[in-house]
Amino acid sequence: MANKKFATTVSAEALDELRSYARESKRLISDVVDEALKAHLRTVRVRPAFRAAIDSVLEDHAELLTRLAK
């Protein structure tokens, strides 16, 4: 997929850390940001599905889990 430009605002501290990390890792800032955004979005999108699965298991086995907790 082609890269697209966009503008945003971040704290000065976050930008300093980003620049420092990109320099230390010899990577472009845009590559670091792209990777971080993708990782974050994967994480936040999985959480609701994971939470729903956990809730289902807890509901299906509520009696057994209560007995085990005693």
MOPAC internal coordinates of N, CA, C and O (Angstrom, degrees):
PM7 1SCF
backbone

  N    0.0000 0     0.00 0     0.00 0    0    0    0
  C    1.4428 1     0.00 0     0.00 0    1    0    0
  C    1.5304 1   108.55 1     0.00 0    2    1    0
  O    1.2310 1   121.01 1   -36.93 1    3    2    1
  N    1.2885 1   115.67 1   143.07 1    3    2    1
  C    1.4628 1   120.60 1  -178.82 1    5    3    2
  C    1.5226 1   110.94 1   -72.90 1    6    5    3
  O    1.2310 1   121.04 1   -33.23 1    7    6    5
  N    1.3005 1   115.61 1   146.77 1    7    6    5
  C    1.4604 1   120.72 1   176.45 1    9    7    6
  C    1.5171 1   109.96 1   -75.61 1   10    9    7
  O    1.2310 1   120.87 1   -32.89 1   11   10    9
  N    1.3348 1   115.94 1   147.11 1   11   10    9
  C    1.4604 1   121.64 1   177.04 1   13   11   10
  C    1.5140 1   108.40 1  -130.03 1   14   13   11
  O    1.2310 1   121.06 1   -37.03 1   15   14   13
  N    1.3100 1   115.58 1   142.97 1   15   14   13
  C    1.4529 1   120.90 1   178.01 1   17   15   14
  C    1.5206 1   109.82 1   -82.24 1   18   17   15
  O    1.2310 1   121.24 1   -33.51 1   19   18   17
  N    1.3362 1   115.24 1   146.49 1   19   18   17
  C    1.4548 1   120.93 1   170.16 1   21   19   18
  C    1.5171 1   107.93 1  -153.07 1   22   21   19
  O    1.2310 1   121.05 1   -20.23 1   23   22   21
  N    1.3062 1   115.60 1   159.77 1   23   22   21
  C    1.4597 1   120.30 1  -179.04 1   25   23   22
  C    1.5225 1   109.16 1  -117.47 1   26   25   23
  O    1.2310 1   121.12 1   -35.38 1   27   26   25
  N    1.3150 1   115.46 1   144.62 1   27   26   25
  C    1.4557 1   121.70 1   176.46 1   29   27   26
  C    1.5117 1   108.61 1  -151.22 1   30   29   27
  O    1.2310 1   120.89 1    -6.63 1   31   30   29
  N    1.2997 1   115.90 1   173.37 1   31   30   29
  C    1.4623 1   121.16 1   179.00 1   33   31   30
  C    1.5165 1   108.84 1  -121.71 1   34   33   31
  O    1.2310 1   120.61 1   -45.21 1   35   34   33
  N    1.3198 1   116.44 1   134.79 1   35   34   33
  C    1.4612 1   122.43 1   177.02 1   37   35   34
  C    1.5215 1   108.16 1  -132.37 1   38   37   35
  O    1.2310 1   120.82 1   -15.09 1   39   38   37
  N    1.3109 1   116.03 1   164.91 1   39   38   37
  C    1.4661 1   119.22 1   178.48 1   41   39   38
  C    1.5292 1   109.81 1   -65.46 1   42   41   39
  O    1.2310 1   121.28 1   -25.38 1   43   42   41
  N    1.2999 1   115.16 1   154.62 1   43   42   41
  C    1.4663 1   120.64 1   178.66 1   45   43   42
  C    1.5248 1   109.91 1   -60.91 1   46   45   43
  O    1.2310 1   120.57 1   141.72 1   47   46   45
  N    1.3276 1   116.51 1   -38.28 1   47   46   45
  C    1.4645 1   120.92 1   179.78 1   49   47   46
  C    1.5339 1   111.07 1   -63.43 1   50   49   47
  O    1.2310 1   120.69 1   134.82 1   51   50   49
  N    1.3281 1   116.29 1   -45.18 1   51   50   49
  C    1.4687 1   119.83 1   179.65 1   53   51   50
  C    1.5255 1   111.01 1   -63.27 1   54   53   51
  O    1.2310 1   120.70 1   138.91 1   55   54   53
  N    1.3145 1   116.27 1   -41.09 1   55   54   53
  C    1.4667 1   119.83 1   179.47 1   57   55   54
  C    1.5206 1   111.23 1   -65.68 1   58   57   55
  O    1.2310 1   120.37 1   138.80 1   59   58   57
  N    1.3199 1   116.89 1   -41.20 1   59   58   57
  C    1.4707 1   120.19 1   177.27 1   61   59   58
  C    1.5268 1   110.55 1   -60.91 1   62   61   59
  O    1.2310 1   120.56 1   135.85 1   63   62   61
  N    1.3419 1   116.54 1   -44.15 1   63   62   61
  C    1.4639 1   120.44 1   179.34 1   65   63   62
  C    1.5211 1   110.97 1   -64.66 1   66   65   63
  O    1.2310 1   120.59 1   139.41 1   67   66   65
  N    1.3243 1   116.49 1   -40.59 1   67   66   65
  C    1.4586 1   121.04 1   178.90 1   69   67   66
  C    1.5223 1   110.86 1   -61.70 1   70   69   67
  O    1.2310 1   120.83 1   131.41 1   71   70   69
  N    1.3046 1   116.01 1   -48.59 1   71   70   69
  C    1.4651 1   120.13 1   179.81 1   73   71   70
  C    1.5254 1   111.30 1   -61.57 1   74   73   71
  O    1.2310 1   121.06 1   137.32 1   75   74   73
  N    1.3208 1   115.58 1   -42.68 1   75   74   73
  C    1.4603 1   120.62 1  -179.81 1   77   75   74
  C    1.5280 1   110.35 1   -63.14 1   78   77   75
  O    1.2310 1   120.69 1   133.13 1   79   78   77
  N    1.3203 1   116.29 1   -46.87 1   79   78   77
  C    1.4715 1   120.37 1  -179.61 1   81   79   78
  C    1.5257 1   110.97 1   -62.68 1   82   81   79
  O    1.2310 1   120.38 1   135.70 1   83   82   81
  N    1.3179 1   116.88 1   -44.30 1   83   82   81
  C    1.4669 1   120.56 1  -179.96 1   85   83   82
  C    1.5304 1   110.55 1   -61.19 1   86   85   83
  O    1.2310 1   120.89 1   137.36 1   87   86   85
  N    1.3083 1   115.90 1   -42.64 1   87   86   85
  C    1.4697 1   120.34 1   179.29 1   89   87   86
  C    1.5305 1   110.45 1   -64.50 1   90   89   87
  O    1.2310 1   120.40 1   132.77 1   91   90   89
  N    1.3467 1   116.84 1   -47.23 1   91   90   89
  C    1.4694 1   121.25 1  -179.09 1   93   91   90
  C    1.5258 1   112.13 1   -62.02 1   94   93   91
  O    1.2310 1   120.77 1   142.83 1   95   94   93
  N    1.3205 1   116.14 1   -37.17 1   95   94   93
  C    1.4666 1   120.22 1  -177.20 1   97   95   94
  C    1.5271 1   112.32 1   -91.89 1   98   97   95
  O    1.2310 1   121.40 1  -179.07 1   99   98   97
  N    1.3512 1   114.92 1     0.93 1   99   98   97
  C    1.4744 1   121.26 1   178.39 1  101   99   98
  C    1.5321 1   110.94 1    56.07 1  102  101   99
  O    1.2310 1   121.74 1  -133.25 1  103  102  101
  N    1.3338 1   114.28 1    46.75 1  103  102  101
  C    1.4597 1   120.97 1   179.48 1  105  103  102
  C    1.5204 1   109.37 1  -125.96 1  106  105  103
  O    1.2310 1   121.07 1   -20.31 1  107  106  105
  N    1.3052 1   115.57 1   159.69 1  107  106  105
  C    1.4535 1   120.43 1   174.85 1  109  107  106
  C    1.5214 1   109.65 1   -74.58 1  110  109  107
  O    1.2310 1   120.46 1   -35.21 1  111  110  109
  N    1.3198 1   116.73 1   144.79 1  111  110  109
  C    1.4683 1   120.68 1   176.96 1  113  111  110
  C    1.5239 1   109.92 1   -56.84 1  114  113  111
  O    1.2310 1   120.18 1   137.97 1  115  114  113
  N    1.3024 1   117.26 1   -42.03 1  115  114  113
  C    1.4680 1   120.23 1  -178.75 1  117  115  114
  C    1.5269 1   111.85 1   -61.25 1  118  117  115
  O    1.2310 1   119.87 1   144.21 1  119  118  117
  N    1.3240 1   117.85 1   -35.79 1  119  118  117
  C    1.4664 1   120.84 1   177.88 1  121  119  118
  C    1.5217 1   111.23 1   -68.79 1  122  121  119
  O    1.2310 1   120.56 1   139.08 1  123  122  121
  N    1.3378 1   116.54 1   -40.92 1  123  122  121
  C    1.4659 1   120.54 1   178.68 1  125  123  122
  C    1.5256 1   109.81 1   -64.50 1  126  125  123
  O    1.2310 1   120.15 1   134.83 1  127  126  125
  N    1.3283 1   117.32 1   -45.17 1  127  126  125
  C    1.4621 1   121.52 1  -179.89 1  129  127  126
  C    1.5300 1   110.41 1   -63.77 1  130  129  127
  O    1.2310 1   120.11 1   136.14 1  131  130  129
  N    1.3136 1   117.39 1   -43.86 1  131  130  129
  C    1.4628 1   121.58 1   179.88 1  133  131  130
  C    1.5295 1   110.69 1   -59.46 1  134  133  131
  O    1.2310 1   120.71 1   133.11 1  135  134  133
  N    1.3197 1   116.24 1   -46.89 1  135  134  133
  C    1.4635 1   120.99 1   179.49 1  137  135  134
  C    1.5339 1   111.26 1   -63.15 1  138  137  135
  O    1.2310 1   120.66 1   136.61 1  139  138  137
  N    1.3278 1   116.34 1   -43.39 1  139  138  137
  C    1.4660 1   120.47 1  -178.86 1  141  139  138
  C    1.5304 1   111.57 1   -65.58 1  142  141  139
  O    1.2310 1   120.35 1   138.12 1  143  142  141
  N    1.3174 1   116.95 1   -41.88 1  143  142  141
  C    1.4623 1   120.09 1   178.73 1  145  143  142
  C    1.5204 1   111.50 1   -63.30 1  146  145  143
  O    1.2310 1   120.63 1   135.22 1  147  146  145
  N    1.3147 1   116.41 1   -44.78 1  147  146  145
  C    1.4656 1   119.93 1   179.50 1  149  147  146
  C    1.5292 1   110.97 1   -62.21 1  150  149  147
  O    1.2310 1   120.30 1   136.33 1  151  150  149
  N    1.3221 1   117.03 1   -43.67 1  151  150  149
  C    1.4642 1   121.19 1   179.48 1  153  151  150
  C    1.5232 1   110.63 1   -63.26 1  154  153  151
  O    1.2310 1   120.39 1   136.00 1  155  154  153
  N    1.3131 1   116.87 1   -44.00 1  155  154  153
  C    1.4658 1   120.66 1   179.88 1  157  155  154
  C    1.5317 1   110.88 1   -62.64 1  158  157  155
  O    1.2310 1   120.48 1   134.17 1  159  158  157
  N    1.3144 1   116.69 1   -45.83 1  159  158  157
  C    1.4644 1   119.99 1  -178.63 1  161  159  158
  C    1.5273 1   111.73 1   -64.93 1  162  161  159
  O    1.2310 1   119.81 1   142.60 1  163  162  161
  N    1.3232 1   117.97 1   -37.40 1  163  162  161
  C    1.4740 1   120.12 1   175.39 1  165  163  162
  C    1.5236 1   110.15 1   -61.13 1  166  165  163
  O    1.2310 1   120.62 1   138.33 1  167  166  165
  N    1.3184 1   116.43 1   -41.67 1  167  166  165
  C    1.4599 1   121.50 1  -178.12 1  169  167  166
  C    1.5213 1   111.72 1   -65.87 1  170  169  167
  O    1.2310 1   119.99 1   129.80 1  171  170  169
  N    1.3163 1   117.63 1   -50.20 1  171  170  169
  C    1.4608 1   119.79 1  -175.84 1  173  171  170
  C    1.5195 1   112.02 1   -71.12 1  174  173  171
  O    1.2310 1   120.00 1   154.64 1  175  174  173
  N    1.3105 1   117.61 1   -25.36 1  175  174  173
  C    1.4667 1   119.63 1   177.90 1  177  175  174
  C    1.5148 1   112.05 1   -79.38 1  178  177  175
  O    1.2310 1   119.41 1   152.52 1  179  178  177
  N    1.2990 1   118.73 1   -27.48 1  179  178  177
  C    1.4619 1   121.88 1   179.48 1  181  179  178
  C    1.5184 1   110.54 1   -77.02 1  182  181  179
  O    1.2310 1   119.77 1   145.46 1  183  182  181
  N    1.2928 1   118.04 1   -34.54 1  183  182  181
  C    1.4637 1   121.44 1  -175.01 1  185  183  182
  C    1.5241 1   113.79 1   -54.43 1  186  185  183
  O    1.2310 1   118.57 1   132.07 1  187  186  185
  N    1.3422 1   120.33 1   -47.93 1  187  186  185
  C    1.4697 1   118.39 1   179.69 1  189  187  186
  C    1.5303 1   112.41 1   -61.33 1  190  189  187
  O    1.2310 1   120.02 1   140.28 1  191  190  189
  N    1.3220 1   117.56 1   -39.72 1  191  190  189
  C    1.4648 1   120.48 1   179.18 1  193  191  190
  C    1.5224 1   110.44 1   -66.85 1  194  193  191
  O    1.2310 1   120.25 1   138.68 1  195  194  193
  N    1.3184 1   117.12 1   -41.32 1  195  194  193
  C    1.4605 1   121.59 1   178.41 1  197  195  194
  C    1.5194 1   109.75 1   -64.42 1  198  197  195
  O    1.2310 1   120.78 1   135.25 1  199  198  197
  N    1.3236 1   116.11 1   -44.75 1  199  198  197
  C    1.4620 1   120.29 1  -179.73 1  201  199  198
  C    1.5271 1   110.76 1   -61.58 1  202  201  199
  O    1.2310 1   119.84 1   138.41 1  203  202  201
  N    1.3175 1   117.91 1   -41.59 1  203  202  201
  C    1.4622 1   121.74 1   178.95 1  205  203  202
  C    1.5244 1   110.47 1   -62.82 1  206  205  203
  O    1.2310 1   120.16 1   140.00 1  207  206  205
  N    1.3329 1   117.29 1   -40.00 1  207  206  205
  C    1.4670 1   120.77 1   178.76 1  209  207  206
  C    1.5233 1   110.59 1   -66.18 1  210  209  207
  O    1.2310 1   120.19 1   137.25 1  211  210  209
  N    1.3091 1   117.25 1   -42.75 1  211  210  209
  C    1.4675 1   121.34 1   178.42 1  213  211  210
  C    1.5228 1   110.19 1   -62.33 1  214  213  211
  O    1.2310 1   120.26 1   134.10 1  215  214  213
  N    1.3276 1   117.11 1   -45.90 1  215  214  213
  C    1.4650 1   120.85 1   179.56 1  217  215  214
  C    1.5170 1   111.10 1   -59.74 1  218  217  215
  O    1.2310 1   120.62 1   140.70 1  219  218  217
  N    1.3211 1   116.42 1   -39.30 1  219  218  217
  C    1.4607 1   120.73 1   179.03 1  221  219  218
  C    1.5236 1   111.63 1   -64.24 1  222  221  219
  O    1.2310 1   120.50 1   135.53 1  223  222  221
  N    1.3210 1   116.65 1   -44.47 1  223  222  221
  C    1.4682 1   121.25 1   178.95 1  225  223  222
  C    1.5278 1   110.16 1   -63.56 1  226  225  223
  O    1.2310 1   120.64 1   134.85 1  227  226  225
  N    1.3284 1   116.39 1   -45.15 1  227  226  225
  C    1.4670 1   119.86 1   179.82 1  229  227  226
  C    1.5251 1   111.59 1   -61.93 1  230  229  227
  O    1.2310 1   120.66 1   140.27 1  231  230  229
  N    1.3075 1   116.34 1   -39.73 1  231  230  229
  C    1.4652 1   120.59 1   178.91 1  233  231  230
  C    1.5253 1   111.13 1   -68.35 1  234  233  231
  O    1.2310 1   120.56 1   134.93 1  235  234  233
  N    1.3244 1   116.54 1   -45.07 1  235  234  233
  C    1.4721 1   121.22 1  -178.00 1  237  235  234
  C    1.5263 1   111.97 1   -64.79 1  238  237  235
  O    1.2310 1   119.96 1   150.17 1  239  238  237
  N    1.3150 1   117.68 1   -29.83 1  239  238  237
  C    1.4623 1   121.39 1  -174.37 1  241  239  238
  C    1.5275 1   112.85 1  -120.02 1  242  241  239
  O    1.2310 1   120.48 1  -152.39 1  243  242  241
  N    1.3124 1   116.68 1    27.61 1  243  242  241
  C    1.4647 1   121.90 1  -175.75 1  245  243  242
  C    1.5267 1   111.64 1   -57.86 1  246  245  243
  O    1.2310 1   120.27 1   133.80 1  247  246  245
  N    1.3355 1   117.08 1   -46.20 1  247  246  245
  C    1.4657 1   120.04 1  -177.25 1  249  247  246
  C    1.5387 1   110.89 1   -63.31 1  250  249  247
  O    1.2310 1   120.46 1   132.77 1  251  250  249
  N    1.2982 1   116.72 1   -47.23 1  251  250  249
  C    1.4693 1   120.98 1   179.54 1  253  251  250
  C    1.5316 1   110.67 1   -61.43 1  254  253  251
  O    1.2310 1   120.06 1   135.87 1  255  254  253
  N    1.3210 1   117.48 1   -44.13 1  255  254  253
  C    1.4667 1   120.33 1  -179.75 1  257  255  254
  C    1.5244 1   111.50 1   -64.73 1  258  257  255
  O    1.2310 1   120.30 1   144.23 1  259  258  257
  N    1.3104 1   117.03 1   -35.77 1  259  258  257
  C    1.4638 1   120.25 1   176.66 1  261  259  258
  C    1.5129 1   111.28 1   -65.08 1  262  261  259
  O    1.2310 1   120.30 1   137.22 1  263  262  261
  N    1.3267 1   117.02 1   -42.78 1  263  262  261
  C    1.4669 1   120.73 1   178.61 1  265  263  262
  C    1.5332 1   110.79 1   -65.79 1  266  265  263
  O    1.2310 1   119.95 1   140.08 1  267  266  265
  N    1.3021 1   117.70 1   -39.92 1  267  266  265
  C    1.4647 1   121.16 1   179.63 1  269  267  266
  C    1.5193 1   111.53 1   -66.64 1  270  269  267
  O    1.2310 1   120.38 1   149.34 1  271  270  269
  N    1.3234 1   116.88 1   -30.66 1  271  270  269
  C    1.4610 1   120.68 1  -178.17 1  273  271  270
  C    1.5197 1   112.43 1   -72.75 1  274  273  271
  O    1.2310 1   120.12 1   161.78 1  275  274  273
  N    1.3155 1   117.37 1   -18.22 1  275  274  273
  C    1.4763 1   120.78 1  -178.01 1  277  275  274
  C    1.5053 1   112.00 1   -78.18 1  278  277  275
  O    1.2310 1   120.10 1   180.00 1  279  278  277

